[in-house]
């Protein structure tokens, strides 16, 4: 659904049936805060579905969204305003940072990540920080090779591909992995075999170019703070962190899947 009032907003990155109501309440808090500051184009409801991502991120009517760090540095940073970075309190990561979990089937006899070098690798898309860039940067740093054997279109679909033996390895961002284990029965067939290093900034909140970043940061932080304890727990949302755009732009960009050939 595309919302009214002329603007568009989405929170599609971690939106699933179990988190949708909490995301709606988070958006209601942000929306009302923006309207109280005179930003009346803040829409009544979130945009969901396929248009929640690139269509919304690139819309001239963008009011609020969450993108991935790779799209931000590769295509969006000159065309949007960085608001701030949510902190999900992920283990082994500084506030506002995250990493990816390498997953394999529980019945796979390999136990260490190096043993999976050369194994068929499922990834969501080639502009994903956690599904493509982080694992490939990790592989390059450790002398490993994860050939892009299957593009799935989503983290959950990559995990499902591993579960169904259509790939042997995938990298799932740490928050999605936690949500998958909590809500998807096939998660019981999978296990962690490693995590990417170093952690990188979490998926940032953005608005249209030229907007007041400080105002949006203040409103968003207040909206997070106003959530109930249950909603914070559902979304794993702890706080809003000010991480500069330079930290996102400094993350290395690996070769594209088409440039990485099996066996090389």
C-alpha atoms as one frame of an Amber mdcrd trajectory, in Angstrom:
protein
   0.000   0.000   0.000   1.260   3.477  -0.900   0.267   5.838   1.862  -1.464
   9.189   1.574  -0.320  12.756   2.390   2.109  12.863  -0.518   5.118  11.240
   1.161   6.341   7.663   1.332   7.929   5.737   4.185   9.019   2.127   4.618
  10.706  -0.147   7.125  11.020  -3.195   4.917  14.436  -4.509   5.904  13.271
  -6.388   9.022   9.541  -6.389   8.326   7.860  -9.770   8.585   4.484 -10.891
   9.981   5.867 -11.200  13.510   7.385  -7.681  13.500   4.862  -5.800  11.342
   2.678  -4.481  14.169   5.698  -3.253  16.141   7.061  -1.578  12.998   3.683
   0.095  12.509   3.832   1.482  16.031   7.404   2.661  15.536   6.346   4.444
  12.366   3.316   5.978  14.100   5.661   7.473  16.703   8.022   8.804  14.013
   5.135  10.065  11.846   3.484  11.955  14.672   6.799  13.421  15.749   7.557
  14.625  12.217   4.102  16.142  11.821   4.533  17.977  15.114   7.670  19.515
  13.575   5.748  20.667  10.513   6.592  17.738   8.210   2.991  17.108   7.216
   3.826  14.894   4.216   4.695  12.074   6.636   2.317   9.343   5.422  -0.305
   7.664   7.551   1.084   4.167   6.961   4.182   2.368   5.789   4.680   1.251
   2.202   5.114  -2.513   2.019   5.902  -5.043  -0.685   8.303  -4.674  -3.578
   8.028  -0.867  -3.607   9.302  -0.627  -0.020  12.911  -0.777  -1.192  14.500
   0.871  -4.240  11.260   2.542  -5.330  10.920   4.211  -1.942  14.633   4.928
  -1.462  14.812   6.741  -4.790  11.450   8.477  -4.588  11.414  12.289  -4.620
   8.669  11.935  -1.983  10.854   9.911   0.425  10.102  10.820   4.035  11.662
   7.913   5.906  13.151   4.506   5.202  15.866   2.068   6.166  18.369   1.030
   3.516  21.417  -1.237   3.473  24.947   0.077   3.861  26.034  -1.174   0.432
  23.247   0.589  -1.532  23.918   3.685   0.571  27.594   3.851  -0.362  27.188
   2.575  -3.931  24.208   4.577  -5.165  22.279   6.557  -2.575  24.598   8.645
  -0.404  24.645  11.647  -2.746  20.870  11.525  -3.202  19.506  11.091   0.343
  20.039  12.430   3.845  21.501  10.071   6.462  19.404  10.282   9.640  21.103
   7.837  11.972  21.812   4.199  12.692  19.654   1.895  14.814  21.411  -0.080
  17.525  20.236  -3.681  17.843  22.575  -4.633  20.666  24.156  -7.442  18.668
  26.754  -9.627  20.401  30.384  -8.861  19.644  29.520  -5.594  17.885  29.843
  -1.966  19.025  26.579   0.010  19.311  25.157   0.617  15.854  27.275  -2.090
  14.220  26.501  -5.599  12.980  28.013  -8.556  11.190  26.914 -11.568   9.167
  26.513 -15.149  10.299  27.772 -17.898   8.005  25.213 -20.696   8.083  25.273
 -24.301   6.938  23.102 -27.365   7.443  23.381 -29.118  10.777  24.032 -32.405
   9.029  26.937 -31.082   6.973  30.095 -32.834   8.242  32.246 -29.707   7.813
  32.634 -27.840  11.105  34.886 -24.838  10.397  34.488 -21.988   7.937  37.721
 -22.738   6.016  36.332 -26.196   5.212  33.553 -24.450   3.251  35.969 -22.601
   0.973  34.826 -23.361  -2.570  31.398 -24.621  -1.441  28.276 -23.461  -3.324
  27.329 -20.101  -1.804  23.820 -18.584  -1.768  23.465 -14.814  -1.579  20.484
 -12.507  -1.614  21.708  -9.860  -4.075  24.926  -8.283  -5.258  24.266  -4.933
  -3.514  23.772  -6.490  -0.088  26.323  -5.591   2.560  25.584  -8.531   4.844
  24.688 -11.114   2.200  27.397 -10.365  -0.358  29.969  -7.686   0.549  30.736
  -8.744   4.125  31.254 -12.459   3.359  33.325 -11.713   0.266  35.486  -9.177
   2.125  35.913 -11.733   4.916  36.873 -14.410   2.386  39.460 -12.147   0.767
  41.019 -11.332   4.145  41.295 -14.991   5.139  42.270 -16.608   1.840  38.882
 -18.270   1.313  36.637 -18.547  -1.743  32.828 -18.425  -1.695  31.659 -18.821
  -5.298  28.306 -17.133  -6.037  26.334 -20.228  -6.933  22.752 -19.054  -6.309
  21.134 -15.620  -6.108  17.967 -15.884  -4.032  16.547 -12.365  -3.660  16.396
 -12.389   0.149  18.210 -13.460   3.319  15.427 -15.825   4.364  15.440 -17.344
   0.877  19.214 -17.856   1.082  18.811 -19.662   4.387  16.022 -21.761   2.908
  18.246 -22.638  -0.063  20.891 -23.964   2.322  18.286 -25.870   4.305  17.022
 -27.469   1.089  20.575 -28.348  -0.109  20.427 -25.973  -3.092  23.553 -24.347
  -1.622  25.949 -25.315   1.170  26.675 -21.903   2.681  25.113 -18.457   3.040
  25.768 -15.296   5.041  22.787 -13.851   6.913  22.950 -10.619   8.854  22.981
 -11.254  12.581  19.571  -9.714  13.283  17.850 -11.588  10.454  19.472 -14.799
  11.712  17.996 -14.202  15.154  14.546 -13.503  13.704  14.777 -16.579  11.500
  15.665 -18.835  14.430  12.785 -17.390  16.426  10.105 -17.620  13.754  11.002
 -20.022  10.920  10.736 -23.770  11.631  13.392 -24.620   9.027  15.891 -22.711
  11.164  16.250 -25.869  13.231  18.021 -27.499  10.258  20.767 -24.842  10.201
  23.769 -23.892  12.312  26.316 -21.126  12.552  29.843 -21.840  11.296  31.373
 -18.387  11.671  30.835 -14.630  11.584  32.237 -11.916   9.361  34.899  -9.555
  10.656  35.131  -6.673  11.259  31.600  -5.463  12.116  30.221  -2.688   9.894
  27.603   0.020  10.514  24.017  -1.212  10.740  21.480  -0.497   7.992  20.874
   3.271   8.220  17.702   5.320   8.362  17.430   7.821   5.513  15.216  10.648
   4.257  15.180  12.816   1.164  18.171  14.937   0.229  18.164  18.380   1.804
  16.133  17.459   4.878  17.211  18.461   8.391  19.193  15.442   9.625  19.346
  16.697  13.209  15.564  17.144  13.383  14.942  13.674  11.943  17.484  12.163
  14.336  15.818  13.804  17.326  12.340  12.694  16.275  13.449   9.125  15.489
  15.325   8.703  18.746  12.309   9.940  20.699  10.085   7.533  18.757  12.332
   4.600  19.640  12.503   5.660  23.274   8.684   5.838  23.400   8.179   2.242
  22.238   6.925  -0.283  24.750   9.381  -2.786  26.148   7.602  -5.524  24.191
   7.937  -3.661  20.890  11.595  -2.916  21.537  12.170  -6.600  22.238  10.254
  -7.662  19.112  12.332  -5.339  16.935  15.550  -5.903  18.952  15.760  -2.101
  18.880  17.857  -0.458  21.591  18.704   3.090  20.492  19.626   5.421  17.649
  23.336   6.069  17.065  25.038   8.891  15.151  27.455   7.178  12.754  28.841
   9.458  10.027  28.413   8.761   6.340  32.185   8.437   6.073  32.036   5.229
   8.132  29.668   3.689   5.569  31.693   4.916   2.611  34.907   3.480   4.081
  33.631  -0.122   3.962  35.418  -2.018   1.158  33.422  -2.990  -1.916  34.221
  -6.488  -3.231  34.066  -7.705  -6.797  30.601  -8.310  -8.189  29.345 -11.904
  -8.435  29.888 -11.860 -12.197  33.560 -11.089 -11.583  34.150 -13.967  -9.187
  34.539 -17.230 -11.053  34.165 -20.623  -9.469  37.475 -22.163  -8.513  39.563
 -18.986  -8.714
